[in-house]
Amino acid sequence: MVNDQLPDPPPPRQSDDPSPSEQRQRRYVKRGAVARERIISRVAPARRVDSAIFTRVNSSVRHRRLDGVASFLALVFNGGWAWIIATALLLPFRRTRARARHILKVLTVPTWVAALGVEGPIKRYFRRQRPFHVEQGVVLVGREPSNYSFPSGHAAAAFGGARMMQRLLPRWAWLWYAIASLVAWSRVYLGVHYPSDVTMGAVLGTLLAESTYRVQRRIWPSADAGTLPER
């Protein structure tokens, strides 16, 4: 007699058994964690120097006016807005309107990419704790940032914007980088970043802004720093 019953279905997969895609994702996460730990272990000696410099900058010279200046820089350079707002203030004036529009066209996207690129995936990869979570006797001015420390998004936005301003107005390059350096200093002074955070933020911000600018110039030829109007 032929058995006309259907075969029993396979037992359902247990909810705690990972799917192949989940297994691959876990392997990638594990490899990333191993690579991160190797990088951290190799730079351990430099971190002691980093900590010593942080303590010197954060606690050696304190003044209410310096607190105010550093806090103001932190506020206006969050996301690189200071570069954009300062330029936008020139739009109402006929003599500077055309130049301001062109500067905004060149500056805005590269500066935002520099800031967001550092604030997002890079910080989440390294997961470095803020100095006030690790060091003793940190002088913290203002609120505690809730995200990770390395690298500094403020420094990335400041130096990314400074690089674009150097392309637009190279005669004043010293001023743009002086402003960016003050922003980087302020992050250590306020107790929210190590010196290596702002250093790598400056490097990565410059590279991201410059790379974005070169792509932007190909897609949007009018966004070329070399075509800045005279007025």
Secondary structure, DSSP 8 states (H G I E B T S, - for coil): ----S---------TTS--HHHHHHHHHHHHHHHHHHHHHHHTHHHHHHHHHHHHHHHHSS--HHHHHHHHHHHHHTGGGHHHHHHHHTTTTSHHHHHHHHHHHHHHHHHHHHHHHHIIIIIHHHH----HHHHSSS----S---SS--SS-HHHHHHHHHHHHHHHH-GGGHHHHHHHHHHHHHHHHHTTS--HHHHHHHHHHHHHHHHHHHHHHHHH-TT--GGG----
